[in-house]
């Protein structure tokens, strides 16, 4: 775990809620190409694969996390492609995946990193982006997504409790409960097809 990357594991209750909602309420997972941005140990990507995604691509900057994600996928006998890359330097052009799922850094250590993830996700997804953001930033997230980040809609599907365990030296408490929103963003359709 690297503090500067704001790495916190996505708990099973949040991962299952995100993917269950994406699939059963919106049909955004099965038979779709799904990217897991900032995949960490691969929880969201593995869940997407288990729900029948056509292809899953997990992207993370941290090689150690990708190694763990790859082992987890192998243990579950899942076919997931992993790419080591900084999301802000992702060279994809156009809407090349159907759905992006992500639990981005909240921007506590590096201000605005969550919006950098969302900016890229809304550029590469053709169907939907599912993302977790601190509830305290709700108005800002909605306003910015609709005005500046190519979202045609931005909807909070539910509010969840994110348990952040004491992982780093600067953590004073054994664990902290953070209110987070599960968002569904719909990107605007590309007017011109990128080649």
GROMACS elastic network, one bead per residue, 0.5 to 0.9 nm:
[ bonds ]
;  ai    aj funct       b0    kb
    1     5     6  0.80593   500
    1     6     6  0.81744   500
    1     7     6  0.58475   500
    1     8     6  0.77128   500
    1    64     6  0.87188   500
    1    65     6  0.81344   500
    1   167     6  0.79550   500
    1   168     6  0.85943   500
    2     5     6  0.54850   500
    2     6     6  0.66827   500
    2     7     6  0.61442   500
    2    62     6  0.86002   500
    2   168     6  0.87822   500
    3     6     6  0.51154   500
    3     7     6  0.64896   500
    3   109     6  0.81129   500
    3   167     6  0.87509   500
    3   168     6  0.70009   500
    4     7     6  0.79445   500
    4   109     6  0.64954   500
    4   110     6  0.76386   500
    5    61     6  0.87320   500
    5    62     6  0.85010   500
    5   105     6  0.70330   500
    5   109     6  0.80044   500
    5   110     6  0.83609   500
    6   104     6  0.86172   500
    6   105     6  0.54022   500
    6   106     6  0.74935   500
    6   107     6  0.79224   500
    6   108     6  0.77361   500
    6   109     6  0.69015   500
    6   110     6  0.85004   500
    7    38     6  0.89984   500
    7    40     6  0.74889   500
    7   104     6  0.88688   500
    7   105     6  0.69908   500
    8    11     6  0.89823   500
    8    40     6  0.84702   500
    8   105     6  0.82721   500
    8   164     6  0.68065   500
    8   165     6  0.80582   500
    8   167     6  0.82327   500
    9    40     6  0.74284   500
    9    41     6  0.77018   500
    9    43     6  0.83393   500
    9   103     6  0.89994   500
    9   164     6  0.82195   500
   10    13     6  0.84307   500
   10    14     6  0.66287   500
   10    15     6  0.63142   500
   10    40     6  0.88070   500
   10    43     6  0.69711   500
   10    44     6  0.79898   500
   10   103     6  0.71801   500
   10   162     6  0.81025   500
   10   163     6  0.88268   500
   11    14     6  0.55348   500
   11    15     6  0.61852   500
   11    16     6  0.85943   500
   11    43     6  0.83987   500
   11   162     6  0.77042   500
   11   163     6  0.77357   500
   12    15     6  0.50071   500
   12    16     6  0.58494   500
   12    17     6  0.83444   500
   12    43     6  0.79436   500
   13    16     6  0.53027   500
   13    17     6  0.61002   500
   13    18     6  0.86189   500
   14    17     6  0.51122   500
   14    18     6  0.60916   500
   14    19     6  0.86358   500
   14   160     6  0.73352   500
   14   161     6  0.82318   500
   14   162     6  0.75792   500
   14   182     6  0.88357   500
   15    18     6  0.52299   500
   15    19     6  0.62163   500
   15    20     6  0.83315   500
   15    43     6  0.69746   500
   15    44     6  0.59054   500
   15    47     6  0.74939   500
   16    19     6  0.53179   500
   16    20     6  0.56647   500
   16    21     6  0.82275   500
   16    44     6  0.82237   500
   16    47     6  0.73286   500
   17    20     6  0.51875   500
   17    21     6  0.59280   500
   17    22     6  0.83992   500
   17   182     6  0.88741   500
   18    21     6  0.54237   500
   18    22     6  0.61529   500
   18    23     6  0.87307   500
   18    44     6  0.83549   500
   18   101     6  0.82824   500
   18   130     6  0.73220   500
   18   131     6  0.83481   500
   18   132     6  0.88332   500
   18   182     6  0.70250   500
   18   183     6  0.89836   500
   19    23     6  0.60897   500
   19    24     6  0.83741   500
   19    28     6  0.88889   500
   19    29     6  0.76350   500
   19    44     6  0.73561   500
   19    47     6  0.67602   500
   19    48     6  0.66195   500
   19    51     6  0.81428   500
   19   101     6  0.82484   500
   19   130     6  0.86800   500
   20    23     6  0.53250   500
   20    24     6  0.57897   500
   20    25     6  0.78296   500
   20    47     6  0.89689   500
   20    51     6  0.85158   500
   21    24     6  0.53510   500
   21    25     6  0.52703   500
   21    26     6  0.71139   500
   21    27     6  0.86632   500
   21    28     6  0.89931   500
   21   157     6  0.84783   500
   22    25     6  0.59181   500
   22    26     6  0.54042   500
   22    27     6  0.63023   500
   22    28     6  0.54384   500
   22    29     6  0.65211   500
   22   128     6  0.88640   500
   22   130     6  0.75432   500
   22   184     6  0.83528   500
   23    26     6  0.55750   500
   23    28     6  0.52188   500
   23    29     6  0.51761   500
   23    30     6  0.68052   500
   23    48     6  0.87941   500
   23    51     6  0.77333   500
   24    27     6  0.57961   500
   24    28     6  0.82435   500
   24    29     6  0.88401   500
   25    28     6  0.83803   500
   26    29     6  0.84220   500
   27    30     6  0.67844   500
   27    32     6  0.89103   500
   28    31     6  0.84095   500
   28    32     6  0.67565   500
   28    34     6  0.85860   500
   28    53     6  0.88580   500
   28    98     6  0.75267   500
   28    99     6  0.64149   500
   28   127     6  0.73163   500
   28   128     6  0.71000   500
   29    32     6  0.53382   500
   29    33     6  0.75896   500
   29    34     6  0.68321   500
   29    48     6  0.62154   500
   29    49     6  0.84076   500
   29    51     6  0.68113   500
   29    52     6  0.69761   500
   29    53     6  0.53237   500
   29    54     6  0.82558   500
   29    98     6  0.83746   500
   29    99     6  0.71172   500
   30    33     6  0.84787   500
   30    48     6  0.75892   500
   30    49     6  0.81640   500
   30    50     6  0.89646   500
   30    51     6  0.58360   500
   30    54     6  0.66313   500
   31    51     6  0.89236   500
   31    52     6  0.60819   500
   31    55     6  0.78385   500
   32    52     6  0.81100   500
   32    53     6  0.50647   500
   32    54     6  0.50237   500
   32    55     6  0.67206   500
   32    56     6  0.84990   500
   32    97     6  0.78594   500
   32    98     6  0.58993   500
   32    99     6  0.71921   500
   33    53     6  0.62433   500
   33    54     6  0.55328   500
   33    56     6  0.60091   500
   33    57     6  0.79634   500
   33    96     6  0.83450   500
   33    97     6  0.51964   500
   33    98     6  0.52317   500
   33    99     6  0.64817   500
   33   100     6  0.86561   500
   34    45     6  0.76622   500
   34    48     6  0.72494   500
   34    49     6  0.86101   500
   34    53     6  0.66556   500
   34    54     6  0.78026   500
   34    55     6  0.61925   500
   34    57     6  0.63711   500
   34    58     6  0.85930   500
   34    97     6  0.60549   500
   34    98     6  0.60577   500
   34   100     6  0.56447   500
   34   101     6  0.72443   500
   34   125     6  0.86842   500
   35    39     6  0.87492   500
   35    45     6  0.72591   500
   35    55     6  0.83685   500
   35    56     6  0.57105   500
   35    58     6  0.58513   500
   35    59     6  0.74014   500
   35    97     6  0.67752   500
   35    98     6  0.81843   500
   35    99     6  0.63831   500
   35   101     6  0.62759   500
   35   102     6  0.82947   500
   35   121     6  0.88309   500
   35   125     6  0.85464   500
   36    39     6  0.52467   500
   36    42     6  0.77872   500
   36    43     6  0.89626   500
   36    44     6  0.65018   500
   36    45     6  0.54581   500
   36    48     6  0.88532   500
   36    56     6  0.73842   500
   36    57     6  0.61332   500
   36    59     6  0.61288   500
   36    60     6  0.85816   500
   36    99     6  0.87166   500
   36   100     6  0.58744   500
   36   102     6  0.55771   500
   36   103     6  0.86040   500
   37    40     6  0.85908   500
   37    45     6  0.89739   500
   37    57     6  0.84416   500
   37    58     6  0.63246   500
   37    59     6  0.51840   500
   37    60     6  0.66216   500
   37    87     6  0.71408   500
   37   100     6  0.69584   500
   37   101     6  0.65050   500
   37   102     6  0.51150   500
   37   103     6  0.75156   500
   37   104     6  0.72970   500
   37   117     6  0.75009   500
   37   121     6  0.79079   500
   38    42     6  0.87451   500
   38    58     6  0.74008   500
   38    59     6  0.55534   500
   38    61     6  0.72365   500
   38    62     6  0.87547   500
   38    86     6  0.85615   500
   38    87     6  0.74741   500
   38   102     6  0.65869   500
   38   103     6  0.70343   500
   38   104     6  0.62369   500
   38   105     6  0.82118   500
   38   117     6  0.84749   500
   39    43     6  0.71824   500
   39    44     6  0.70531   500
   39    45     6  0.70219   500
   39    57     6  0.89389   500
   39    58     6  0.53733   500
   39    59     6  0.55782   500
   39    60     6  0.55282   500
   39    65     6  0.80119   500
   39    66     6  0.77896   500
   39    69     6  0.78194   500
   39    82     6  0.88365   500
   39   101     6  0.88595   500
   39   102     6  0.71287   500
   39   103     6  0.78914   500
   39   104     6  0.87850   500
   40    43     6  0.75886   500
   40    58     6  0.83305   500
   40    59     6  0.80974   500
   40    60     6  0.62764   500
   40    61     6  0.87373   500
   40    62     6  0.76398   500
   40    64     6  0.87319   500
   40    65     6  0.50036   500
   40    66     6  0.64574   500
   40    68     6  0.80789   500
   40    69     6  0.67163   500
   41    44     6  0.88254   500
   41    64     6  0.88188   500
   41    65     6  0.52823   500
   41    66     6  0.63889   500
   41    67     6  0.79332   500
   41    68     6  0.54249   500
   41    70     6  0.78736   500
   41    71     6  0.88529   500
   41    72     6  0.73620   500
   42    45     6  0.53077   500
   42    46     6  0.58714   500
   42    47     6  0.85066   500
   42    58     6  0.68266   500
   42    65     6  0.81899   500
   42    66     6  0.76951   500
   42    68     6  0.78683   500
   42    70     6  0.76859   500
   42    72     6  0.72715   500
   42    73     6  0.75424   500
   43    46     6  0.52693   500
   43    47     6  0.62525   500
   43    48     6  0.87318   500
   43    69     6  0.78230   500
   43    72     6  0.86143   500
   44    47     6  0.51065   500
   44    48     6  0.62186   500
   44    49     6  0.86990   500
   44    58     6  0.88256   500
   44   101     6  0.69012   500
   44   102     6  0.73206   500
   44   103     6  0.85342   500
   45    48     6  0.50221   500
   45    49     6  0.62185   500
   45    50     6  0.86222   500
   45    56     6  0.62153   500
   45    57     6  0.72284   500
   45    58     6  0.62631   500
   45    73     6  0.88750   500
   45    80     6  0.75373   500
   45   101     6  0.78008   500
   46    49     6  0.50552   500
   46    50     6  0.61464   500
   46    51     6  0.86217   500
   46    56     6  0.81288   500
   46    69     6  0.86800   500
   46    72     6  0.81742   500
   46    73     6  0.65217   500
   46    76     6  0.82017   500
   46    78     6  0.71487   500
   46    79     6  0.89551   500
   46    80     6  0.76547   500
   47    50     6  0.50300   500
   47    51     6  0.62393   500
   47    52     6  0.88712   500
   48    51     6  0.50794   500
   48    52     6  0.66003   500
   48    53     6  0.56644   500
   48    55     6  0.88918   500
   48    56     6  0.71600   500
   48   101     6  0.87799   500
   49    52     6  0.52304   500
   49    54     6  0.76471   500
   49    55     6  0.73476   500
   49    56     6  0.63906   500
   49    78     6  0.66703   500
   49    79     6  0.75884   500
   49    80     6  0.74678   500
   50    53     6  0.73815   500
   50    78     6  0.76601   500
   52    55     6  0.85352   500
   53    56     6  0.65431   500
   55    79     6  0.78339   500
   55    80     6  0.70068   500
   55    81     6  0.80318   500
   56    79     6  0.76129   500
   56    80     6  0.51605   500
   56    81     6  0.62643   500
   56    82     6  0.85031   500
   57    80     6  0.59073   500
   57    82     6  0.56783   500
   57    83     6  0.72874   500
   58    66     6  0.81951   500
   58    69     6  0.83871   500
   58    80     6  0.70462   500
   58    81     6  0.61497   500
   58    83     6  0.62302   500
   58    84     6  0.85761   500
   59    66     6  0.79996   500
   59    81     6  0.85552   500
   59    82     6  0.58395   500
   59    84     6  0.58951   500
   59    85     6  0.63292   500
   59    86     6  0.80726   500
   59    87     6  0.74540   500
   60    63     6  0.75250   500
   60    65     6  0.74387   500
   60    66     6  0.66630   500
   60    82     6  0.79653   500
   60    83     6  0.66356   500
   60    84     6  0.52741   500
   60    85     6  0.56848   500
   60    86     6  0.66065   500
   60    87     6  0.73316   500
   61    65     6  0.83615   500
   61    66     6  0.82506   500
   61    83     6  0.83084   500
   61    84     6  0.52090   500
   61    87     6  0.74759   500
   62    65     6  0.54414   500
   62    66     6  0.64432   500
   62    67     6  0.88519   500
   62    84     6  0.68745   500
   62    85     6  0.80848   500
   62    86     6  0.86600   500
   63    66     6  0.50430   500
   63    67     6  0.61760   500
   63    68     6  0.87735   500
   63    84     6  0.65450   500
   64    67     6  0.50814   500
   64    68     6  0.64390   500
   64    69     6  0.86540   500
   65    68     6  0.51781   500
   65    69     6  0.61029   500
   65    70     6  0.85629   500
   66    70     6  0.59601   500
   66    71     6  0.85223   500
   66    82     6  0.68498   500
   66    83     6  0.79005   500
   66    84     6  0.72782   500
   67    70     6  0.51449   500
   67    71     6  0.63159   500
   67    72     6  0.86560   500
   68    71     6  0.51141   500
   68    72     6  0.61060   500
   68    73     6  0.86131   500
   69    72     6  0.50267   500
   69    73     6  0.61467   500
   69    74     6  0.85361   500
   69    82     6  0.81489   500
   70    73     6  0.51418   500
   70    74     6  0.61383   500
   70    75     6  0.86067   500
   70    80     6  0.77891   500
   70    81     6  0.84355   500
   70    82     6  0.72643   500
   71    75     6  0.60615   500
   71    76     6  0.86113   500
   72    75     6  0.50796   500
   72    76     6  0.62997   500
   72    77     6  0.85140   500
   72    78     6  0.85469   500
   73    76     6  0.51425   500
   73    77     6  0.59643   500
   73    79     6  0.69048   500
   73    80     6  0.67028   500
   74    78     6  0.59897   500
   74    79     6  0.76683   500
   74    80     6  0.87518   500
   75    78     6  0.77562   500
   85    88     6  0.84113   500
   85    89     6  0.70006   500
   85    90     6  0.65552   500
   86    89     6  0.53293   500
   86    90     6  0.64516   500
   87    90     6  0.50911   500
   87    91     6  0.88694   500
   87   116     6  0.79596   500
   87   117     6  0.64458   500
   87   120     6  0.71921   500
   87   121     6  0.88598   500
   88    91     6  0.87132   500
   88   116     6  0.64704   500
   88   117     6  0.69503   500
   88   119     6  0.87197   500
   88   120     6  0.68409   500
   89    92     6  0.89864   500
   90    93     6  0.88600   500
   90   120     6  0.78896   500
   92    95     6  0.83542   500
   92    96     6  0.74816   500
   92   123     6  0.88896   500
   92   124     6  0.69758   500
   93    96     6  0.72650   500
   93   123     6  0.80445   500
   93   124     6  0.69726   500
   93   194     6  0.61924   500
   93   195     6  0.73653   500
   94    97     6  0.88810   500
   94   123     6  0.65217   500
   94   124     6  0.55462   500
   94   125     6  0.81805   500
   94   126     6  0.86066   500
   94   190     6  0.74736   500
   94   192     6  0.87869   500
   94   193     6  0.67474   500
   94   194     6  0.52548   500
   94   195     6  0.77948   500
   95    98     6  0.75095   500
   95   122     6  0.83513   500
   95   123     6  0.61957   500
   95   127     6  0.87051   500
   95   189     6  0.84038   500
   95   190     6  0.72364   500
   95   193     6  0.84104   500
   95   194     6  0.83518   500
   96   123     6  0.89711   500
   96   124     6  0.55732   500
   96   125     6  0.63825   500
   96   126     6  0.69855   500
   97   100     6  0.73221   500
   97   124     6  0.61465   500
   97   125     6  0.50198   500
   97   126     6  0.62524   500
   97   127     6  0.80524   500
   98   124     6  0.81807   500
   98   125     6  0.51716   500
   98   127     6  0.50011   500
   98   128     6  0.67818   500
   98   129     6  0.87396   500
   99   121     6  0.86345   500
   99   124     6  0.86120   500
   99   125     6  0.53805   500
   99   126     6  0.68407   500
   99   127     6  0.56867   500
   99   129     6  0.56851   500
   99   130     6  0.77629   500
  100   121     6  0.62377   500
  100   122     6  0.83418   500
  100   124     6  0.82084   500
  100   125     6  0.61569   500
  100   127     6  0.85988   500
  100   128     6  0.65398   500
  100   130     6  0.62187   500
  100   131     6  0.81716   500
  101   121     6  0.86581   500
  101   128     6  0.85597   500
  101   129     6  0.59251   500
  101   131     6  0.60356   500
  101   132     6  0.89992   500
  102   117     6  0.84962   500
  102   118     6  0.89358   500
  102   121     6  0.89414   500
  102   129     6  0.79438   500
  102   130     6  0.63043   500
  102   132     6  0.68766   500
  103   106     6  0.83221   500
  103   114     6  0.87620   500
  103   130     6  0.85024   500
  103   131     6  0.57048   500
  103   132     6  0.51932   500
  103   133     6  0.76730   500
  104   107     6  0.84103   500
  104   113     6  0.77519   500
  104   114     6  0.54642   500
  104   115     6  0.86889   500
  104   117     6  0.65868   500
  104   118     6  0.83406   500
  104   131     6  0.72591   500
  104   132     6  0.69172   500
  104   133     6  0.76656   500
  105   108     6  0.76427   500
  105   109     6  0.85477   500
  105   110     6  0.84107   500
  105   113     6  0.64760   500
  105   114     6  0.55535   500
  105   117     6  0.85498   500
  105   133     6  0.85508   500
  106   109     6  0.81372   500
  106   110     6  0.84112   500
  106   111     6  0.82086   500
  106   112     6  0.81086   500
  106   113     6  0.71111   500
  106   114     6  0.54707   500
  106   115     6  0.89009   500
  106   132     6  0.84095   500
  106   133     6  0.63516   500
  106   134     6  0.67446   500
  107   112     6  0.53879   500
  107   113     6  0.51779   500
  107   114     6  0.56499   500
  107   115     6  0.83663   500
  108   111     6  0.60793   500
  108   112     6  0.85436   500
  108   113     6  0.87367   500
  109   113     6  0.88239   500
  110   113     6  0.59557   500
  110   114     6  0.88385   500
  111   114     6  0.79320   500
  111   115     6  0.89432   500
  112   115     6  0.53051   500
  112   116     6  0.64174   500
  112   117     6  0.89509   500
  113   117     6  0.64139   500
  113   118     6  0.87129   500
  114   117     6  0.52577   500
  114   118     6  0.63758   500
  114   119     6  0.87254   500
  114   133     6  0.76401   500
  115   119     6  0.59311   500
  115   120     6  0.86237   500
  115   141     6  0.79014   500
  115   144     6  0.85274   500
  115   145     6  0.84219   500
  115   149     6  0.86600   500
  116   119     6  0.51041   500
  116   120     6  0.64587   500
  116   121     6  0.86241   500
  117   120     6  0.54391   500
  117   121     6  0.61066   500
  117   122     6  0.86955   500
  118   122     6  0.60614   500
  118   123     6  0.85913   500
  118   129     6  0.80905   500
  118   131     6  0.79576   500
  118   145     6  0.79201   500
  118   149     6  0.75775   500
  119   122     6  0.54652   500
  119   123     6  0.65412   500
  119   145     6  0.79648   500
  119   148     6  0.85542   500
  119   149     6  0.54288   500
  119   150     6  0.77703   500
  120   123     6  0.51209   500
  120   124     6  0.64463   500
  120   125     6  0.86989   500
  120   149     6  0.86303   500
  121   124     6  0.54152   500
  121   125     6  0.59604   500
  121   128     6  0.88821   500
  121   129     6  0.66085   500
  121   187     6  0.87567   500
  122   125     6  0.55747   500
  122   126     6  0.79483   500
  122   128     6  0.79138   500
  122   129     6  0.67847   500
  122   145     6  0.87854   500
  122   149     6  0.68305   500
  122   150     6  0.62704   500
  122   151     6  0.66338   500
  122   185     6  0.78032   500
  122   186     6  0.76805   500
  122   187     6  0.53642   500
  122   188     6  0.81031   500
  123   126     6  0.80706   500
  123   149     6  0.82097   500
  123   150     6  0.72504   500
  123   187     6  0.73789   500
  123   188     6  0.87788   500
  123   190     6  0.87500   500
  124   187     6  0.87924   500
  125   128     6  0.61343   500
  125   129     6  0.67785   500
  125   186     6  0.84655   500
  125   187     6  0.68242   500
  126   129     6  0.88233   500
  126   186     6  0.79943   500
  126   187     6  0.64086   500
  126   188     6  0.79387   500
  126   189     6  0.67686   500
  126   190     6  0.80558   500
  127   185     6  0.87395   500
  127   186     6  0.61817   500
  127   187     6  0.66460   500
  127   188     6  0.88805   500
  127   189     6  0.85738   500
  128   184     6  0.66084   500
  128   185     6  0.56346   500
  128   187     6  0.63929   500
  129   183     6  0.78274   500
  129   184     6  0.56541   500
  129   185     6  0.50111   500
  129   186     6  0.64143   500
  129   187     6  0.76720   500
  130   182     6  0.70168   500
  130   183     6  0.55381   500
  130   185     6  0.64846   500
  131   181     6  0.80939   500
  131   182     6  0.59043   500
  131   183     6  0.52500   500
  131   184     6  0.67419   500
  131   185     6  0.81174   500
  132   135     6  0.89138   500
  132   180     6  0.62221   500
  132   181     6  0.55711   500
  132   183     6  0.61964   500
  133   136     6  0.84289   500
  133   137     6  0.71635   500
  133   138     6  0.76078   500
  133   141     6  0.80739   500
  133   179     6  0.86403   500
  133   180     6  0.53634   500
  133   181     6  0.54088   500
  133   182     6  0.69295   500
  133   183     6  0.76074   500
  134   137     6  0.56241   500
  134   138     6  0.70943   500
  134   178     6  0.72454   500
  134   179     6  0.60297   500
  134   181     6  0.61010   500
  135   138     6  0.52220   500
  135   139     6  0.87597   500
  135   159     6  0.73131   500
  135   160     6  0.88300   500
  135   178     6  0.83101   500
  135   179     6  0.55062   500
  135   181     6  0.52571   500
  135   182     6  0.89658   500
  136   139     6  0.80479   500
  136   140     6  0.88762   500
  136   179     6  0.77124   500
  136   180     6  0.79727   500
  136   181     6  0.89825   500
  137   140     6  0.54493   500
  137   141     6  0.60281   500
  137   142     6  0.87096   500
  138   141     6  0.51890   500
  138   142     6  0.62503   500
  138   143     6  0.86133   500
  138   156     6  0.84002   500
  138   181     6  0.75874   500
  139   142     6  0.53417   500
  139   143     6  0.61099   500
  139   144     6  0.84973   500
  140   143     6  0.52279   500
  140   144     6  0.59355   500
  140   145     6  0.83349   500
  141   144     6  0.53417   500
  141   145     6  0.59101   500
  141   146     6  0.85308   500
  141   154     6  0.85317   500
  142   145     6  0.52628   500
  142   146     6  0.61882   500
  142   147     6  0.84076   500
  142   153     6  0.86208   500
  142   154     6  0.59361   500
  142   155     6  0.78000   500
  142   156     6  0.88960   500
  143   146     6  0.55104   500
  143   147     6  0.59411   500
  143   148     6  0.80585   500
  143   154     6  0.87936   500
  144   147     6  0.51640   500
  144   148     6  0.52717   500
  144   149     6  0.64558   500
  144   151     6  0.89757   500
  145   148     6  0.57058   500
  145   150     6  0.66265   500
  145   151     6  0.54958   500
  145   152     6  0.84136   500
  145   153     6  0.81508   500
  145   154     6  0.69371   500
  145   185     6  0.80593   500
  146   149     6  0.62103   500
  146   150     6  0.64101   500
  146   152     6  0.62486   500
  146   153     6  0.65890   500
  146   154     6  0.68909   500
  147   150     6  0.72894   500
  147   151     6  0.77216   500
  148   151     6  0.79913   500
  149   187     6  0.85698   500
  150   186     6  0.86599   500
  150   187     6  0.58456   500
  150   188     6  0.57247   500
  150   189     6  0.88627   500
  151   154     6  0.66994   500
  151   185     6  0.62056   500
  151   186     6  0.55776   500
  151   188     6  0.55453   500
  152   185     6  0.75126   500
  152   186     6  0.55912   500
  152   187     6  0.54596   500
  152   188     6  0.50013   500
  152   189     6  0.84668   500
  153   184     6  0.80180   500
  153   185     6  0.55972   500
  153   186     6  0.51989   500
  153   187     6  0.72289   500
  153   188     6  0.83145   500
  154   183     6  0.68985   500
  154   184     6  0.59532   500
  154   186     6  0.66494   500
  155   182     6  0.84839   500
  155   183     6  0.55808   500
  155   184     6  0.53417   500
  155   185     6  0.63952   500
  155   186     6  0.88032   500
  156   159     6  0.75673   500
  156   181     6  0.61562   500
  156   182     6  0.57476   500
  156   184     6  0.64618   500
  156   185     6  0.87733   500
  157   181     6  0.73628   500
  157   182     6  0.55545   500
  157   183     6  0.56902   500
  157   184     6  0.67640   500
  158   180     6  0.85489   500
  158   181     6  0.58839   500
  158   182     6  0.54515   500
  158   183     6  0.75708   500
  159   179     6  0.67342   500
  159   180     6  0.56744   500
  159   182     6  0.62086   500
  160   178     6  0.82637   500
  160   179     6  0.58490   500
  160   180     6  0.52519   500
  160   181     6  0.60905   500
  160   182     6  0.71912   500
  161   177     6  0.59679   500
  161   178     6  0.55882   500
  161   180     6  0.60553   500
  161   181     6  0.86541   500
  162   176     6  0.80620   500
  162   177     6  0.55352   500
  162   179     6  0.61962   500
  162   180     6  0.64017   500
  163   175     6  0.65655   500
  163   176     6  0.57486   500
  163   178     6  0.63796   500
  163   179     6  0.89450   500
  164   167     6  0.80981   500
  164   174     6  0.87090   500
  164   175     6  0.54609   500
  164   176     6  0.51506   500
  164   177     6  0.62566   500
  164   178     6  0.72667   500
  165   168     6  0.88123   500
  165   171     6  0.85742   500
  165   173     6  0.82389   500
  165   174     6  0.61575   500
  165   176     6  0.64972   500
  165   177     6  0.87368   500
  166   169     6  0.79212   500
  166   170     6  0.86803   500
  166   171     6  0.56003   500
  166   172     6  0.75260   500
  166   173     6  0.63875   500
  166   175     6  0.52949   500
  166   176     6  0.79128   500
  167   170     6  0.86713   500
  167   171     6  0.70112   500
  167   174     6  0.86185   500
  167   175     6  0.87721   500
  168   171     6  0.55530   500
  168   172     6  0.89531   500
  169   172     6  0.77479   500
  171   174     6  0.75745   500
  171   175     6  0.82882   500
  172   175     6  0.85315   500
  173   176     6  0.67108   500
  186   189     6  0.89270   500
  187   190     6  0.86165   500
  188   191     6  0.86982   500
  189   192     6  0.89984   500
  190   193     6  0.64966   500
  190   194     6  0.86068   500
